[in-house]
Amino acid sequence: MFTGGGCYNGVMVGIQLKNISKSYGAKSILAHVDLEIPKGEFVMMRGKSGAGKSTLLNIIGGIEQPTSGEILIGEQNISQLRAKERAEFYRHAVGFVFQGFYLQPQLTLRDNIALPGIFANMPKNERMERVDVLAQTLQITEVLDQKPAEVSGGQAERACVARALFMNPQIVLADEPTNNLDPENARNVVDILYKVWQETGATVIVASHDAIVEKYATVVVEVADGGARLMRGGAKDEN
């Protein structure tokens, strides 16, 4: 069972983007995006390569700052937070599954998963307990003491999911999590993210062009031509 998630300081929240633009030099990626994602949805963010879906995901997750515009998570206007306050908010509120895993190659999976707890000054015994719970749930207990290069792609991706869930975030973001995985492992990873969504109540947003993800989505965000449009997904409650 996954525990926690879905709240920050006890409050369930949605995400609002207000007039968000993002440029890299003279190149405009996003222009005047207004988007509201309701709390507790399983969201697919789709678009052609280069459309800006990863950029938009990174802005929501605090990894990139918009050129202009405001981000609200619940009642909190992220744009008004000081750098230290913003980092602390994101550390607890958001978990990120990065494209290409981004595991530290010199660390074991156990230590990779526990990194958010180290940054949050969590006592070691609590970190290890949390790692063990997540590893058991994600079925990677037997490879915890191995390094990323020594495990399969599917196991590495599960470790990334575990790391993203470590602080019981209210929002889980995943950037192309099925890339470079075979169909079976791709389906397994999406199954895990869907299970996380069902059991924690967290808002899960997956940037992907994979049709597997769309089958699960309750909401689809179409990113194209510098904009983003929200539509209802086709997922059924029977899942």
N, C-alpha and C positions, 0 to 999 in steps of 0.2 A: 504493500500500500504506500502511495505517496502521501506525505503529510504536509500540512500548512499550505501556503500559497493563496492567491486570490485577494490578499489584503495587505495594506501597509498601515501600521498603527491601528489595525482593526477596521479599516475602512475599505470597502470595495470601490474601485474607481474605473472610469472610462478614460479614453484618450481623445484629446481635441488638438487638431493642428489648425492654426489660424494664420492664413495668408503667408504660408511658408514658401520661401524661395531659396534655391541653392545654386550657386555658380562657382565654377573653378576658373578663375581668370575671366576671360571673355565668353567662356562656354557656360550656357545656362542648362542646368539639369532639371530643376524643378522651378515652376513659376506660379506663385499665388495659389498654393494648394490649401484648400479648406476641406477638412476631413474630420469626421467624428466617428470613432470606433466604440461601440457600446461595450461595457464591461462584460467579462465572462464569455466572450465569443471565441470560436476557433476560426481564425482568419487566414485566408490565402491571399498573399499579395503577389499578383502576377503581372507580367509585362515582358515585352521583348528584351533581349540582351541590350543593355545600354539605356533602357527606358528610365531608369532611376529607382527601381524598386529596392535595391540594396542601399542606395543612398537614403531613401526615405526610411527604411528600417533602422539604419544607423542614426538618423536624426531622432527617431522615436526613442532609441536606446541610449542616447546621450553620447555616442561615440563620435559623432560629427555635430557641429553646430550649424544651424541654418544661416544663410546670408542675411535673411530677414524673416520676421514672423515670430509667432509665439507657440509654445507647446504647453498644454495643460494636461496633467495627469490627475484625475479627480479634481479637487479644489486647488491643487498646487500649480502655480504658474512657474514652470521650470526656468523660464527666462529671467525671473526675478531673484533666483537663488544665487548666492555667492558660489565661487568655484568649489570650495570645500563642502558647502551644504549640498550642492548639486551632486558631487561625487558620493556623498553619504546616502543621499536619497536613492540614487541609481544602484548603489551597492546592495541595498535591501529590497528595492522595489522591482528590479529587472534582472532576469537571467538571460544570457545570450549564448546561443549555439552557433558558433562561427563557421563560415564556409571553409572547408579544408582543415577542420578540426582545431588547429591552433593550440595543440597540446605542447607543453614544454618538453622537448625531446630528452633532456637530461634527467627528468623527473619520472618516477613511477606513476602509473595511473592513480594510485592512492593519493600521492602528493599533489598531482594535478587537480584532482577533484576537490581536495581540501584547500586550495589556494584562496577562494573567497573568504573562508573562515580565518585564514592567517591575516588577510588584509583587514578583517573586521575585529582582530584581536580576540578571537574566540579561543578559550582554553583548549589545549591539545586533546585532552580526553573527550571533550565534546565534539571536536572536529572528527576524531577517529570513529566515534559512535555514529555520527551522521554519515560518514563515508560508508561504513559497514551496512547501514540501513539502505542507502541508495544503491550500493553495489548488489546487494541481495535482490532488491526489487528489479534492477536492470539486468540481472544475471551475468555479472562480470566479476563475481567474487574471486574466481579462480585465477584471474589475471591482474589483480590489483597491484601486485608487486613487480609487474613487468613494465618495461618502458614502451612508449607508443610504437616504436619501430618493431617491437616484438609481438604485437597483437594484430588481429585482423582489422580491416576497415570498419566493419560493423561494430566490433568491440570498442574501437577508438571513438566512434560516433556515440556509442552509449556512454562512454566516459565523459564526453562533452555535454551530453544531456544531464548527467549526474552533477557535473560542475555547475551547470546553469541553474539547477534546482537547489543547490546547496543552501542558499539563504532563504528558502521558502518564498520566492518572489511572487508578486501579484501579476506580473507580466513576463511571459516567456517568448523571446524572439529567436527565430531560427532562419539563418541565411543559407538558402540552397542546401538543406541538410541531406538531400538524396544524391547530390552530385558525386560522381566517382564511386558510387556504390552499385553493386549488382541488383537486379530487380527484387530479389528476396530480402536483402539487407535494407534496401530502400523502403520496402513495405514495412519491415520490422521497425525502422526508425519512426516512420509516420504513425504506426500503431502506438508506439511508446508516447509520442507527443499527444496523440488523441487521448490516451489513457490518463496522462498528466492533466489534460484539460477536464476530463470527466471527474477525476477524483479530487482535484484541488480547487476547481472553480476559477483558476487563473485565466486571464486573457492570453491566448496563444496566437502568435502571428508568425506565419511561415512565408518567407519570400521564396517563390519557386515557380517554375514553369511546368512542373511535373503533374501529370493528370491524376496521379495517385492522391496528391494533396487535395485537389479540388473535390474529390469524392467525400472527403471528411469535412470540408469547410461549411460553417454556418453563415459566413460572410466572405465575400470576395471583394478585394480592392484592386481595381484595374488601373495600372500605372501606364500612361501613354501621353506623348506629346507635352511633357512637362507638367501634366496634371494627374489627379487621382480621383477615381470615382468608386463609391461603395455600392455593392449590390448584395442581395441575399444569396447565400450559397444553397447547395442542394442536399446537404447532409440530413439524414433522417434521425429522428429520436430513437429509432429501433436499434441504432448502433450503440 
